[in-house]
């Protein structure tokens, strides 16, 4: 089976999903091949000859090899100005590779000015017109090699992000037209969101033999004809070009759980989709981590969990794997303890991503976040004192927030600025099928049948236009907050942030 991770996503670490599937399939006597078409596709575009006309683009293309290599060097991450210039120049070159098309590409996104990933008709059009897509020659070139080595008819495609949707359908259209003997199964985060929508009616049966919601290990084995029960297997990154990712050393992604152990926050997509919380045992996690670090010698471990459980943190403290790590965490009683945070730092933790969302207790309570601001502030202080960086996520425009509460979040951020290393600011999107959506006056963003979110009339008049204006004129402009935002690595954001800390 050929397992494909398609464009376009950040190409700074190997794709966890197909590596996890490979470990499971190979551990259960099934052969498979991995292809990171995302990394290879971006490098392919950056290798195409261009004739830029403006000064910036000329510089970017002239230095493309030096800059991509610099992004793989630790030295670059010691100087934020040099890092920012290299990243922006690589992004400029990548964007310019599509300048004559309807496509806008960056190191983190793919957008088509004529086709929408929210419309099934547009995705089917992308499949029909695959030959006109900028990735088509690259797909054809690589598939000719890869499929000639395949002994079975199955191809698995991992579709996690909206930025991958159109390239996936280009790829599927090409396969169905030029390699009709092969069958396609698609899974991943975006496919799961589609399938778990109450309104889902499959418009893609002519392209995909199977669509899989949630973890794909067992469904894939059944599709391949093996219906017996099987045990967990560690991810397998064999076949992936581990020295080519745009990072200074291997960042190894690992999932200790799926779903969220809290799973109570209002308007949460995980809750709206009914994704269950499933966690590996601590013994299995540690066995995996020790095996993976011994085999691959990663520079950094990236925990992909919605929140690293306190029980896993305690196990990592007792049994460190010898490699630095980072991931999402919920504010908890453990994190208010300086002693715990110092032990966590000794375990290798260099950064925690924390969804605080608001500096208003009323908003947090309305969202059922289950945290108190005093605990948040004490935890931020303890993490700072222990030497653990924080990447704080704030969310504006939720139904319980007005300009008053937004300014409370501004005050909270200024008050705790010394303990906040990085910031992510987002405007609230209402999951289309969340249980709480019936309490609001809805208005669709569009008539797109695959849309994941609905627009709504804010009950307090705090609509998206007002939120964006506040962020631009008050929040981002604040002299204490502006330097925090300027530290954020462009395009790679939290994936590169921990690399900027201790070099």
ZAKOLMI-413041 format. One record per residue (C-alpha): residue number from 1; x negated, y, z. Coordinates in nm, 4 decimals. Example, Ala and Ser with C-alpha at 12.3 -4.5 7.8 and 13.67 -1.06 7.14 Angstrom:
// residues 2
{1,{-1.2300,-0.4500,0.7800}}
{2,{-1.3670,-0.1060,0.7140}}
This chain:
// residues 503
{1,{0.0000,0.0000,0.0000}}
{2,{-0.1220,0.3480,-0.0865}}
{3,{-0.0519,0.6021,0.1907}}
{4,{-0.0632,0.9668,0.0812}}
{5,{-0.0800,1.2910,0.2777}}
{6,{0.0171,1.5573,0.0202}}
{7,{-0.0538,1.9292,-0.0144}}
{8,{-0.0177,2.1707,0.1478}}
{9,{-0.1234,2.1906,0.5105}}
{10,{-0.4268,2.3071,0.7057}}
{11,{-0.7224,2.0983,0.5950}}
{12,{-0.9302,2.1143,0.9109}}
{13,{-0.8629,1.7662,1.0490}}
{14,{-0.7621,1.4286,0.9059}}
{15,{-0.3881,1.3555,0.8829}}
{16,{-0.2760,1.1701,1.1921}}
{17,{0.0375,1.0090,1.0477}}
{18,{-0.1160,0.8004,0.7719}}
{19,{-0.4109,0.7084,0.9982}}
{20,{-0.1647,0.5820,1.2584}}
{21,{0.0232,0.3823,0.9940}}
{22,{-0.3025,0.2406,0.8593}}
{23,{-0.4104,0.1202,1.2010}}
{24,{-0.0758,-0.0496,1.2549}}
{25,{-0.0563,-0.2086,0.9095}}
{26,{-0.4154,-0.3285,0.9089}}
{27,{-0.3821,-0.4576,1.2625}}
{28,{-0.0915,-0.6669,1.1406}}
{29,{-0.2682,-0.8121,0.8360}}
{30,{-0.1374,-0.5664,0.5760}}
{31,{-0.3788,-0.3962,0.3378}}
{32,{-0.3524,-0.0241,0.2691}}
{33,{-0.5505,0.2664,0.1239}}
{34,{-0.5430,0.6236,0.2549}}
{35,{-0.5510,0.9331,0.0348}}
{36,{-0.5657,1.2830,0.1807}}
{37,{-0.4363,1.4601,-0.1297}}
{38,{-0.4044,1.7787,0.0759}}
{39,{-0.7764,1.8199,0.1420}}
{40,{-0.8782,1.6855,-0.1990}}
{41,{-0.6177,1.9009,-0.3738}}
{42,{-0.7382,2.2223,-0.2118}}
{43,{-1.1016,2.1405,-0.2884}}
{44,{-0.9974,2.0616,-0.6478}}
{45,{-0.8414,2.4068,-0.6882}}
{46,{-1.1475,2.5714,-0.5373}}
{47,{-1.3706,2.3947,-0.7907}}
{48,{-1.1816,2.5175,-1.0978}}
{49,{-1.3546,2.7843,-1.3030}}
{50,{-1.1959,3.1273,-1.2622}}
{51,{-1.2492,3.4733,-1.4101}}
{52,{-1.1431,3.7142,-1.1343}}
{53,{-1.1185,4.0833,-1.2124}}
{54,{-1.1104,4.2562,-0.8719}}
{55,{-1.4138,4.2988,-0.6468}}
{56,{-1.2828,4.0912,-0.3561}}
{57,{-1.1923,3.7945,-0.5758}}
{58,{-1.5282,3.8075,-0.7536}}
{59,{-1.7060,3.7956,-0.4177}}
{60,{-1.4817,3.5166,-0.2940}}
{61,{-1.5466,3.2966,-0.5984}}
{62,{-1.9177,3.3719,-0.6025}}
{63,{-1.9528,3.2585,-0.2397}}
{64,{-1.6965,2.9789,-0.2367}}
{65,{-1.9418,2.6935,-0.1847}}
{66,{-2.1355,2.8822,0.0828}}
{67,{-1.8169,2.9797,0.2671}}
{68,{-1.6563,2.6348,0.2611}}
{69,{-1.9811,2.4880,0.3876}}
{70,{-2.0033,2.7594,0.6553}}
{71,{-1.6571,2.6598,0.7824}}
{72,{-1.8115,2.3171,0.8491}}
{73,{-2.1011,2.4734,1.0434}}
{74,{-2.0954,2.5461,1.4164}}
{75,{-2.3008,2.8610,1.3692}}
{76,{-2.0184,3.0434,1.1897}}
{77,{-1.7884,3.0115,1.4917}}
{78,{-2.0260,3.2083,1.7136}}
{79,{-1.9469,3.5325,1.5301}}
{80,{-1.5808,3.6215,1.4880}}
{81,{-1.6428,3.8860,1.2214}}
{82,{-1.8412,3.6461,1.0005}}
{83,{-1.5869,3.3717,1.0608}}
{84,{-1.2963,3.5986,0.9660}}
{85,{-1.4673,3.7072,0.6460}}
{86,{-1.5523,3.3506,0.5397}}
{87,{-1.2009,3.2233,0.6085}}
{88,{-1.0364,3.5147,0.4289}}
{89,{-1.2690,3.4786,0.1293}}
{90,{-1.1940,3.1059,0.0969}}
{91,{-0.8250,3.1830,0.1238}}
{92,{-0.8580,3.4545,-0.1407}}
{93,{-1.0216,3.2130,-0.3822}}
{94,{-0.7544,2.9505,-0.3194}}
{95,{-0.4774,3.2050,-0.3751}}
{96,{-0.6412,3.3281,-0.6956}}
{97,{-0.6479,2.9741,-0.8373}}
{98,{-0.2692,3.0044,-0.8772}}
{99,{-0.2533,3.3675,-0.9848}}
{100,{-0.0991,3.2927,-1.3264}}
{101,{0.1712,3.0614,-1.1883}}
{102,{0.4914,3.0991,-0.9842}}
{103,{0.3106,2.9536,-0.6840}}
{104,{0.1593,3.1374,-0.3868}}
{105,{-0.0925,2.9266,-0.1972}}
{106,{-0.2911,2.9910,0.1178}}
{107,{-0.5015,2.7708,0.3440}}
{108,{-0.1864,2.7069,0.5472}}
{109,{0.1112,2.7408,0.3111}}
{110,{0.2636,2.6742,-0.0302}}
{111,{0.5476,2.8826,-0.1676}}
{112,{0.7149,2.8772,-0.5065}}
{113,{0.8824,3.1996,-0.6138}}
{114,{1.1424,3.0099,-0.8194}}
{115,{1.1981,2.6846,-0.6301}}
{116,{1.3068,2.6451,-0.2680}}
{117,{1.2234,2.3492,-0.0403}}
{118,{1.5643,2.4066,0.1199}}
{119,{1.7568,2.3121,-0.1962}}
{120,{1.7805,1.9529,-0.3164}}
{121,{1.8495,2.0740,-0.6706}}
{122,{1.5226,2.2701,-0.6711}}
{123,{1.3273,1.9725,-0.5384}}
{124,{1.4746,1.7508,-0.8084}}
{125,{1.3815,2.0171,-1.0644}}
{126,{1.0231,2.0111,-0.9339}}
{127,{1.0204,1.6343,-0.9910}}
{128,{1.1618,1.6690,-1.3430}}
{129,{0.9147,1.9438,-1.4357}}
{130,{0.6135,1.7901,-1.2607}}
{131,{0.3846,1.8421,-1.5588}}
{132,{0.3956,2.2207,-1.5175}}
{133,{0.2815,2.2197,-1.1547}}
{134,{-0.0720,2.3316,-1.0740}}
{135,{-0.1439,2.0089,-0.8845}}
{136,{-0.0292,1.7805,-1.1691}}
{137,{-0.3677,1.7348,-1.3448}}
{138,{-0.5271,1.6582,-1.0085}}
{139,{-0.2543,1.4063,-0.9170}}
{140,{-0.2838,1.2362,-1.2565}}
{141,{-0.6608,1.2132,-1.2334}}
{142,{-0.6617,1.0615,-0.8856}}
{143,{-0.3625,0.8302,-0.9259}}
{144,{-0.5184,0.6716,-1.2324}}
{145,{-0.8063,0.5577,-1.0118}}
{146,{-0.6124,0.4726,-0.6981}}
{147,{-0.3204,0.2843,-0.8474}}
{148,{-0.5469,0.0683,-1.0642}}
{149,{-0.6743,-0.0825,-0.7378}}
{150,{-0.3302,-0.1507,-0.5857}}
{151,{-0.2053,-0.5090,-0.5714}}
{152,{0.1408,-0.4274,-0.4400}}
{153,{0.4033,-0.1841,-0.5725}}
{154,{0.4516,0.0363,-0.2651}}
{155,{0.3414,0.3965,-0.2155}}
{156,{0.4045,0.5769,0.1136}}
{157,{0.4188,0.9571,0.1257}}
{158,{0.4048,1.1591,0.4479}}
{159,{0.6293,1.4672,0.4287}}
{160,{0.6035,1.6718,0.7468}}
{161,{0.6215,2.0386,0.6507}}
{162,{0.8261,2.2610,0.4213}}
{163,{0.4956,2.3615,0.2596}}
{164,{0.4566,2.0005,0.1396}}
{165,{0.8060,1.9530,-0.0020}}
{166,{0.7641,2.0773,-0.3600}}
{167,{0.4229,1.9081,-0.4096}}
{168,{0.5748,1.5832,-0.2786}}
{169,{0.8518,1.5968,-0.5363}}
{170,{0.6020,1.6824,-0.8101}}
{171,{0.4071,1.3745,-0.7029}}
{172,{0.7207,1.1574,-0.6893}}
{173,{0.8367,1.2749,-1.0313}}
{174,{0.4969,1.1969,-1.1801}}
{175,{0.4884,0.8475,-1.0275}}
{176,{0.8392,0.7613,-1.1442}}
{177,{0.7646,0.8800,-1.4986}}
{178,{0.4085,0.7596,-1.5507}}
{179,{0.3877,0.4660,-1.3066}}
{180,{0.7443,0.3286,-1.3051}}
{181,{0.6470,-0.0083,-1.1590}}
{182,{0.5621,0.1546,-0.8243}}
{183,{0.8141,0.2155,-0.5471}}
{184,{0.8023,0.5088,-0.3055}}
{185,{0.8889,0.5338,0.0627}}
{186,{0.8784,0.8751,0.2301}}
{187,{0.8748,0.9611,0.5984}}
{188,{0.7443,1.2267,0.8354}}
{189,{0.8764,1.5227,1.0297}}
{190,{1.0678,1.6967,0.7511}}
{191,{1.2246,1.3725,0.6277}}
{192,{1.3300,1.2974,0.9851}}
{193,{1.4964,1.6391,1.0130}}
{194,{1.6886,1.5751,0.6905}}
{195,{1.8033,1.2269,0.7851}}
{196,{1.9172,1.3241,1.1342}}
{197,{2.1359,1.6069,1.0079}}
{198,{2.5052,1.5193,1.0518}}
{199,{2.5665,1.6539,0.7012}}
{200,{2.3007,1.4379,0.5342}}
{201,{2.3943,1.2770,0.2016}}
{202,{2.0933,1.1357,0.0170}}
{203,{2.0383,1.3207,-0.3140}}
{204,{1.7005,1.1582,-0.3777}}
{205,{1.7818,0.7891,-0.4301}}
{206,{1.6435,0.7952,-0.7860}}
{207,{1.3002,0.9013,-0.6587}}
{208,{1.2561,0.7231,-0.3261}}
{209,{1.3452,0.3611,-0.2593}}
{210,{1.3385,0.4326,0.1151}}
{211,{1.3469,0.7387,0.3421}}
{212,{1.2382,0.6741,0.7020}}
{213,{1.3315,0.8763,1.0115}}
{214,{1.1030,0.8807,1.3141}}
{215,{0.7975,0.6561,1.3646}}
{216,{0.7337,0.4599,1.0469}}
{217,{0.5238,0.1670,1.1656}}
{218,{0.7912,-0.0978,1.2105}}
{219,{1.0096,0.0175,0.9155}}
{220,{0.7081,-0.0054,0.6833}}
{221,{0.6294,-0.3583,0.7944}}
{222,{0.9892,-0.4586,0.7279}}
{223,{0.9794,-0.2960,0.3841}}
{224,{0.6661,-0.4979,0.3121}}
{225,{0.8482,-0.8146,0.4110}}
{226,{0.7074,-0.8710,0.7599}}
{227,{0.9966,-0.8748,1.0095}}
{228,{0.8201,-1.0179,1.3146}}
{229,{0.7536,-0.8176,1.6317}}
{230,{0.4149,-0.6491,1.6572}}
{231,{0.2139,-0.4635,1.9180}}
{232,{0.0569,-0.1184,1.9199}}
{233,{-0.2599,-0.0575,1.7185}}
{234,{-0.5003,0.2362,1.7344}}
{235,{-0.5176,0.4791,1.4402}}
{236,{-0.7595,0.3916,1.1615}}
{237,{-0.9277,0.6788,0.9757}}
{238,{-1.1203,0.4561,0.7355}}
{239,{-1.0994,0.5823,0.3742}}
{240,{-1.0678,0.9459,0.4803}}
{241,{-1.3543,1.1891,0.3959}}
{242,{-1.4301,1.2812,0.7561}}
{243,{-1.7268,1.5040,0.6674}}
{244,{-1.5292,1.7243,0.4246}}
{245,{-1.2709,1.8827,0.6518}}
{246,{-1.2962,2.2555,0.7101}}
{247,{-1.4244,2.2368,1.0665}}
{248,{-1.7659,2.2060,1.2359}}
{249,{-1.7493,1.8363,1.3101}}
{250,{-1.4613,1.5934,1.3253}}
{251,{-1.1431,1.7044,1.4989}}
{252,{-0.9680,1.3786,1.5794}}
{253,{-0.5865,1.4012,1.6081}}
{254,{-0.4125,1.1635,1.8473}}
{255,{-0.0538,1.1169,1.9655}}
{256,{0.0005,0.9724,2.3102}}
{257,{0.3776,1.0198,2.2792}}
{258,{0.6580,1.1211,2.0476}}
{259,{0.9467,1.3447,2.1477}}
{260,{0.9341,1.5666,2.4570}}
{261,{0.9377,1.4483,2.8167}}
{262,{1.1346,1.7578,2.9244}}
{263,{1.3812,1.7544,2.6340}}
{264,{1.6213,2.0037,2.7909}}
{265,{1.5367,2.3392,2.6348}}
{266,{1.8332,2.5021,2.4645}}
{267,{1.8133,2.5307,2.0865}}
{268,{1.5128,2.2962,2.0667}}
{269,{1.4863,2.1131,1.7297}}
{270,{1.3676,1.7961,1.9065}}
{271,{1.6810,1.7985,2.1196}}
{272,{1.9073,1.8903,1.8264}}
{273,{1.7736,1.5976,1.6216}}
{274,{1.8039,1.3518,1.9097}}
{275,{1.4382,1.2494,1.8961}}
{276,{1.3710,1.0169,2.1911}}
{277,{1.0688,1.0492,2.4173}}
{278,{0.8418,0.7487,2.3736}}
{279,{0.5061,0.7362,2.5528}}
{280,{0.2267,0.4836,2.5303}}
{281,{0.1026,0.3420,2.8574}}
{282,{-0.1943,0.5191,3.0146}}
{283,{-0.3977,0.2003,2.9751}}
{284,{-0.3243,0.1830,2.6028}}
{285,{-0.3992,0.5535,2.5531}}
{286,{-0.7341,0.5284,2.7283}}
{287,{-0.8254,0.2130,2.5377}}
{288,{-0.7487,0.3926,2.2101}}
{289,{-0.9397,0.7062,2.3052}}
{290,{-1.2522,0.5238,2.4166}}
{291,{-1.2506,0.3103,2.1018}}
{292,{-1.1922,0.6098,1.8728}}
{293,{-1.4590,0.8283,2.0349}}
{294,{-1.7115,0.5457,2.0230}}
{295,{-1.6392,0.4758,1.6558}}
{296,{-1.6004,0.8269,1.5161}}
{297,{-1.7965,1.0500,1.7584}}
{298,{-1.5515,1.3427,1.7218}}
{299,{-1.6392,1.7021,1.7967}}
{300,{-1.2956,1.7518,1.9516}}
{301,{-0.9795,1.5543,2.0276}}
{302,{-0.6508,1.7209,1.9342}}
{303,{-0.3537,1.5822,2.1276}}
{304,{-0.0472,1.6161,1.9051}}
{305,{0.2110,1.5546,2.1792}}
{306,{0.4881,1.8095,2.2273}}
{307,{0.3419,1.8310,2.5776}}
{308,{0.0552,1.6334,2.7296}}
{309,{0.2115,1.4657,3.0329}}
{310,{0.0653,1.5494,3.3770}}
{311,{0.0168,1.1749,3.4314}}
{312,{-0.2116,1.1619,3.1269}}
{313,{-0.4022,1.4678,3.2477}}
{314,{-0.4634,1.2899,3.5795}}
{315,{-0.5826,0.9784,3.3985}}
{316,{-0.8216,1.1833,3.1833}}
{317,{-0.9572,1.3440,3.5010}}
{318,{-1.0220,1.0007,3.6535}}
{319,{-1.1537,0.8520,3.3298}}
{320,{-1.2933,1.1196,3.0943}}
{321,{-1.3664,1.0022,2.7425}}
{322,{-1.6739,1.2209,2.7031}}
{323,{-1.5296,1.4482,2.4341}}
{324,{-1.3703,1.7914,2.4617}}
{325,{-0.9967,1.8067,2.3947}}
{326,{-0.6973,2.0375,2.3658}}
{327,{-0.3223,2.0189,2.3163}}
{328,{0.0196,2.1492,2.4173}}
{329,{0.1203,2.1427,2.7842}}
{330,{0.4189,2.2485,2.9890}}
{331,{0.3584,2.4727,3.2867}}
{332,{0.3699,2.2393,3.5865}}
{333,{0.2952,2.2387,3.9572}}
{334,{-0.0373,2.0716,3.8836}}
{335,{-0.1584,2.3656,3.6746}}
{336,{-0.1117,2.6176,3.9548}}
{337,{-0.3899,2.4371,4.1461}}
{338,{-0.7371,2.5739,4.0798}}
{339,{-0.8861,2.2430,4.1980}}
{340,{-0.6761,2.0506,3.9455}}
{341,{-0.7645,2.2910,3.6646}}
{342,{-1.1349,2.2677,3.7432}}
{343,{-1.1107,1.8884,3.7322}}
{344,{-0.9183,1.9176,3.4064}}
{345,{-1.1976,2.1287,3.2611}}
{346,{-1.4522,1.8667,3.3702}}
{347,{-1.2446,1.6055,3.1871}}
{348,{-1.3142,1.7923,2.8631}}
{349,{-1.0090,2.0177,2.8371}}
{350,{-1.1155,2.3391,2.6614}}
{351,{-0.7768,2.4865,2.5714}}
{352,{-0.4076,2.4370,2.6429}}
{353,{-0.1297,2.5584,2.4160}}
{354,{0.1578,2.6729,2.6341}}
{355,{0.5118,2.7558,2.5251}}
{356,{0.5999,3.0212,2.7800}}
{357,{0.8523,3.1796,2.5373}}
{358,{0.9576,3.4754,2.7548}}
{359,{0.8499,3.7017,3.0370}}
{360,{1.2084,3.7315,3.1571}}
{361,{1.3269,3.4832,3.4178}}
{362,{1.6865,3.5293,3.3029}}
{363,{1.5917,3.4265,2.9492}}
{364,{1.3924,3.1267,3.0726}}
{365,{1.6858,3.0131,3.2855}}
{366,{1.9280,3.0571,2.9956}}
{367,{1.6992,2.8408,2.7801}}
{368,{1.6719,2.5775,3.0556}}
{369,{1.2930,2.5934,3.0366}}
{370,{1.2627,2.4662,3.3913}}
{371,{0.9776,2.7004,3.4856}}
{372,{0.9497,3.0071,3.7093}}
{373,{0.7424,3.3099,3.6148}}
{374,{0.5523,3.3051,3.9423}}
{375,{0.4403,2.9499,3.8627}}
{376,{0.3470,3.0601,3.5108}}
{377,{0.1314,3.3474,3.6336}}
{378,{-0.0397,3.1363,3.8974}}
{379,{-0.1109,2.8675,3.6368}}
{380,{-0.2547,3.1146,3.3868}}
{381,{-0.4822,3.2528,3.6580}}
{382,{-0.5975,2.9058,3.7656}}
{383,{-0.6687,2.8009,3.4069}}
{384,{-0.8662,3.1188,3.3467}}
{385,{-1.0725,3.0710,3.6613}}
{386,{-1.1393,2.7077,3.5664}}
{387,{-1.2678,2.8070,3.2219}}
{388,{-0.9774,2.6653,3.0188}}
{389,{-0.8566,2.8880,2.7360}}
{390,{-0.4857,2.9421,2.6777}}
{391,{-0.2965,2.9755,2.3514}}
{392,{0.0337,3.1280,2.4650}}
{393,{0.3492,3.0998,2.2551}}
{394,{0.6179,3.3671,2.2909}}
{395,{0.9619,3.3574,2.1287}}
{396,{1.1713,3.6665,2.0610}}
{397,{1.5352,3.7037,1.9653}}
{398,{1.6903,3.4152,2.1573}}
{399,{2.0629,3.4597,2.2357}}
{400,{1.9988,3.5604,2.5994}}
{401,{1.7381,3.8242,2.5123}}
{402,{1.7884,4.1949,2.4487}}
{403,{1.5391,4.4791,2.4139}}
{404,{1.5309,4.4949,2.7946}}
{405,{1.4127,4.1342,2.8295}}
{406,{1.1755,4.1723,2.5341}}
{407,{1.0060,4.4599,2.7139}}
{408,{0.9837,4.2429,3.0249}}
{409,{0.7901,3.9959,2.8090}}
{410,{0.5681,4.2812,2.6963}}
{411,{0.5040,4.3776,3.0590}}
{412,{0.4370,4.0135,3.1517}}
{413,{0.1845,3.9771,2.8693}}
{414,{0.0014,4.2977,2.9613}}
{415,{-0.0029,4.1986,3.3264}}
{416,{-0.1563,3.8590,3.2460}}
{417,{-0.3665,3.9622,2.9475}}
{418,{-0.6953,3.8722,3.1145}}
{419,{-0.5787,3.5103,3.1417}}
{420,{-0.4361,3.4850,2.7861}}
{421,{-0.6963,3.3917,2.5262}}
{422,{-0.4752,3.3711,2.2183}}
{423,{-0.1154,3.4615,2.1351}}
{424,{0.1437,3.3240,1.8961}}
{425,{0.4490,3.5434,1.8409}}
{426,{0.7603,3.3972,1.6767}}
{427,{1.1104,3.5145,1.5946}}
{428,{1.3806,3.2721,1.7046}}
{429,{1.5375,3.0436,1.4432}}
{430,{1.8648,2.8719,1.5337}}
{431,{1.8583,2.4980,1.4480}}
{432,{2.1545,2.4464,1.2194}}
{433,{2.2982,2.1532,1.4129}}
{434,{2.1998,2.2372,1.7714}}
{435,{2.4626,2.1641,2.0340}}
{436,{2.4612,2.5294,2.1439}}
{437,{2.5241,2.6757,1.7973}}
{438,{2.9045,2.6575,1.8423}}
{439,{2.8736,2.9324,2.1059}}
{440,{2.7477,3.1825,1.8461}}
{441,{2.8911,3.3612,1.5455}}
{442,{2.7047,3.1868,1.2647}}
{443,{2.6069,3.3094,0.9215}}
{444,{2.3923,3.0916,0.6994}}
{445,{2.0609,3.2187,0.5696}}
{446,{2.1766,3.0779,0.2355}}
{447,{2.3875,2.8027,0.0828}}
{448,{2.0842,2.5727,0.0634}}
{449,{2.1960,2.2184,0.1428}}
{450,{1.8688,2.1196,0.3126}}
{451,{1.8363,2.4313,0.5288}}
{452,{1.7209,2.3571,0.8819}}
{453,{1.8366,2.6815,1.0429}}
{454,{2.1381,2.9124,1.0565}}
{455,{2.1438,3.2860,1.0983}}
{456,{2.3754,3.4266,1.3655}}
{457,{2.5166,3.7512,1.4892}}
{458,{2.3216,3.8141,1.8088}}
{459,{2.5666,3.8518,2.0999}}
{460,{2.3633,4.1447,2.2368}}
{461,{2.2968,4.3093,1.9000}}
{462,{1.9304,4.2022,1.9156}}
{463,{1.9108,4.0793,1.5570}}
{464,{1.6050,3.9818,1.3525}}
{465,{1.5485,4.3273,1.2041}}
{466,{1.5426,4.4875,1.5491}}
{467,{1.3194,4.2113,1.6858}}
{468,{1.0658,4.2510,1.4053}}
{469,{1.0621,4.6274,1.4506}}
{470,{0.9943,4.5888,1.8240}}
{471,{0.7105,4.3455,1.7594}}
{472,{0.5502,4.5744,1.5013}}
{473,{0.5869,4.9088,1.6781}}
{474,{0.5656,4.8172,2.0473}}
{475,{0.4335,4.4689,2.1190}}
{476,{0.1562,4.4270,1.8617}}
{477,{0.0577,4.7921,1.8859}}
{478,{-0.0062,4.7809,2.2609}}
{479,{-0.3768,4.8518,2.3265}}
{480,{-0.4066,4.5608,2.5717}}
{481,{-0.2365,4.3080,2.3434}}
{482,{-0.3921,4.4092,2.0122}}
{483,{-0.7401,4.2653,2.0962}}
{484,{-0.5823,3.9297,2.1883}}
{485,{-0.4055,3.9094,1.8529}}
{486,{-0.7246,4.0044,1.6702}}
{487,{-0.9031,3.7008,1.8168}}
{488,{-0.6641,3.4604,1.6462}}
{489,{-0.8362,3.2662,1.3651}}
{490,{-0.6601,3.3546,1.0375}}
{491,{-0.4741,3.0703,0.8606}}
{492,{-0.6136,2.7948,1.0874}}
{493,{-0.4864,2.9637,1.4089}}
{494,{-0.4703,2.7188,1.7024}}
{495,{-0.6526,2.4433,1.5079}}
{496,{-0.9716,2.6492,1.5004}}
{497,{-0.9162,2.8474,1.8207}}
{498,{-1.0896,2.5996,2.0569}}
{499,{-1.3928,2.6011,1.8316}}
{500,{-1.4429,2.9726,1.8971}}
{501,{-1.4807,2.9341,2.2723}}
{502,{-1.8053,2.7707,2.3798}}
{503,{-2.0345,2.7873,2.0801}}
